Amino acid sequence: MRYQFIFRNTTKDFWKLNNGYTYSSLVGTVNIVFTLSMLGLLLTSLHHGWTLYGIFAGIAFLYFPLIQQIFVYRKAKRQAAAITEDTRLSFTDKEIFIEVGDQHQTITWKNILAIKRVPTFTVLYTGKGNGFVIPNHAIGDKEKVREFILFCADRIKEVNKKNEKK
């Protein structure tokens, strides 16, 4: 075994994951532009005494940074509640062993399509929207995280080179 991690993703991990995907996409950019636009409308409404516009602009201004976050948190809480046992991931040069409770699965590196590093976790993608979310606290300090990412990237490149030769 080159690496082995035992962890259970928490509500906070899922909340960060959901927000990370939202705010690193076009949807996140639109959310930010909308929020800033509503702030401008709110300030203009207050300056000109447009009470009704001010109320609507205030509610719209709070939607993405506050109201939407309540929904995202509730979704993250449901996702975390569905996880009742620790996940054990073991990595070798050829395979990845997954163990959750009594369930065991082995996958090869050819099943890993990509790796993505986010400030608080690492995601190994096994398909569109599917993968393993490994929080940094399970991996260790920044140097261990960097080392693990390089290991995974090397395995993925190696598999891709073999597939190109075929």
C-alpha positions as CSV (number, residue, x, y, z in Angstrom):
1,M,0.0,0.0,0.0
2,R,1.4,3.4,-1.0
3,Y,-1.4,5.4,0.7
4,Q,-4.3,4.6,3.0
5,F,-6.9,6.9,4.3
6,I,-9.7,6.4,6.7
7,F,-12.3,9.1,6.9
8,R,-16.0,10.0,7.0
9,N,-17.1,13.1,5.1
10,T,-18.9,15.6,7.2
11,T,-21.6,18.2,6.6
12,K,-18.9,20.8,6.4
13,D,-17.0,18.8,3.7
14,F,-20.1,18.4,1.6
15,W,-21.0,22.1,2.1
16,K,-17.5,23.1,0.9
17,L,-17.8,20.7,-2.1
18,N,-21.2,22.0,-3.2
19,N,-20.1,25.7,-2.9
20,G,-16.8,25.0,-4.6
21,Y,-18.5,23.6,-7.6
22,T,-21.1,26.3,-7.7
23,Y,-18.7,29.3,-7.4
24,S,-16.0,27.9,-9.7
25,S,-18.5,27.7,-12.6
26,L,-20.5,30.1,-14.8
27,V,-23.4,29.7,-12.4
28,G,-21.2,31.1,-9.6
29,T,-20.2,34.0,-11.7
30,V,-23.8,34.8,-12.5
31,N,-24.6,34.5,-8.7
32,I,-21.9,37.1,-7.9
33,V,-22.9,39.5,-10.7
34,F,-26.6,39.2,-9.6
35,T,-25.7,39.8,-6.0
36,L,-23.6,42.9,-6.8
37,S,-26.3,44.2,-9.1
38,M,-28.9,43.9,-6.3
39,L,-26.6,45.7,-3.9
40,G,-26.4,48.5,-6.4
41,L,-30.2,48.6,-6.8
42,L,-30.6,48.4,-3.0
43,L,-28.3,51.4,-2.5
44,T,-29.9,53.4,-5.3
45,S,-33.4,52.6,-3.9
46,L,-32.4,53.8,-0.4
47,H,-30.8,56.9,-1.8
48,H,-34.0,57.8,-3.8
49,G,-36.5,56.7,-1.2
50,W,-38.0,53.9,-3.3
51,T,-39.1,51.7,-0.4
52,L,-40.8,48.9,-2.4
53,Y,-37.8,48.5,-4.7
54,G,-35.5,48.7,-1.7
55,I,-37.3,45.8,0.0
56,F,-37.2,43.6,-3.1
57,A,-33.6,44.5,-3.8
58,G,-32.7,43.7,-0.2
59,I,-34.3,40.3,-0.4
60,A,-32.7,39.6,-3.8
61,F,-29.3,40.8,-2.5
62,L,-29.5,38.3,0.4
63,Y,-30.6,35.4,-1.8
64,F,-27.3,33.9,-2.9
65,P,-25.1,34.7,0.1
66,L,-27.6,33.8,2.8
67,I,-30.8,32.1,1.7
68,Q,-29.2,29.8,-0.9
69,Q,-26.6,28.8,1.7
70,I,-29.3,27.6,4.0
71,F,-30.5,25.2,1.3
72,V,-27.0,24.1,0.4
73,Y,-26.3,23.4,4.1
74,R,-29.5,21.4,4.4
75,K,-28.5,19.3,1.3
76,A,-25.0,18.8,2.7
77,K,-26.5,17.7,6.0
78,R,-28.6,15.1,4.2
79,Q,-25.6,13.8,2.3
80,A,-23.5,13.5,5.4
81,A,-26.4,11.7,7.3
82,A,-26.5,9.1,4.5
83,I,-22.9,8.1,5.4
84,T,-23.1,5.9,8.4
85,E,-19.6,4.3,8.3
86,D,-16.0,5.3,7.7
87,T,-14.5,5.0,4.3
88,R,-11.1,3.3,3.9
89,L,-9.3,4.0,0.7
90,S,-6.0,2.1,0.0
91,F,-3.9,3.0,-3.0
92,T,-1.3,0.9,-4.7
93,D,0.5,1.5,-8.0
94,K,-2.0,-0.7,-9.8
95,E,-5.3,-0.5,-7.9
96,I,-7.5,1.3,-5.4
97,F,-9.2,-0.7,-2.7
98,I,-12.4,0.8,-1.3
99,E,-14.0,-0.4,1.9
100,V,-17.1,1.0,3.5
101,G,-18.3,-1.1,6.4
102,D,-18.7,-4.7,5.1
103,Q,-18.7,-3.6,1.4
104,H,-15.4,-4.0,-0.5
105,Q,-14.6,-2.9,-4.0
106,T,-11.4,-2.7,-6.1
107,I,-10.9,-0.5,-9.0
108,T,-7.9,0.1,-11.3
109,W,-6.4,3.4,-12.2
110,K,-8.0,3.2,-15.7
111,N,-11.3,3.9,-13.9
112,I,-10.0,7.2,-12.6
113,L,-10.7,9.8,-15.2
114,A,-9.2,12.8,-13.5
115,I,-8.0,14.3,-10.2
116,K,-9.0,17.8,-9.0
117,R,-7.4,19.6,-6.1
118,V,-9.5,22.0,-4.2
119,P,-8.2,24.0,-1.2
120,T,-9.8,21.7,1.4
121,F,-10.2,18.3,-0.4
122,T,-9.1,16.2,-3.4
123,V,-11.5,14.6,-5.8
124,L,-10.7,11.5,-7.8
125,Y,-13.3,11.3,-10.6
126,T,-14.6,7.9,-11.7
127,G,-17.3,9.4,-14.0
128,K,-19.2,12.5,-14.7
129,G,-20.2,13.8,-11.3
130,N,-19.0,10.6,-9.6
131,G,-15.8,10.2,-7.6
132,F,-14.1,10.0,-4.3
133,V,-14.0,13.2,-2.1
134,I,-11.0,12.9,0.2
135,P,-10.7,15.7,2.7
136,N,-7.3,17.1,3.4
137,H,-7.5,16.3,7.1
138,A,-7.6,12.6,6.1
139,I,-4.5,12.9,4.0
140,G,-2.3,14.9,6.3
141,D,-0.3,18.2,6.0
142,K,0.2,20.2,2.8
143,E,3.3,18.3,1.7
144,K,1.5,14.9,2.0
145,V,-1.5,16.2,0.0
146,R,0.9,17.5,-2.7
147,E,2.7,14.1,-2.7
148,F,-0.5,12.2,-2.9
149,I,-1.8,14.3,-5.8
150,L,1.4,13.8,-7.7
151,F,1.2,10.1,-7.1
152,C,-2.4,10.0,-8.5
153,A,-1.6,12.2,-11.4
154,D,1.4,10.0,-12.4
155,R,-0.8,6.8,-12.2
156,I,-3.5,8.5,-14.4
157,K,-0.9,9.6,-16.9
158,E,0.7,6.2,-17.0
159,V,-2.7,4.5,-17.7
160,N,-3.4,7.1,-20.4
161,K,0.0,6.4,-22.1
162,K,-0.7,2.7,-22.1
163,N,-4.2,3.2,-23.6
164,E,-2.7,5.5,-26.4
165,K,-0.2,2.7,-27.3
166,K,-3.0,0.2,-27.8
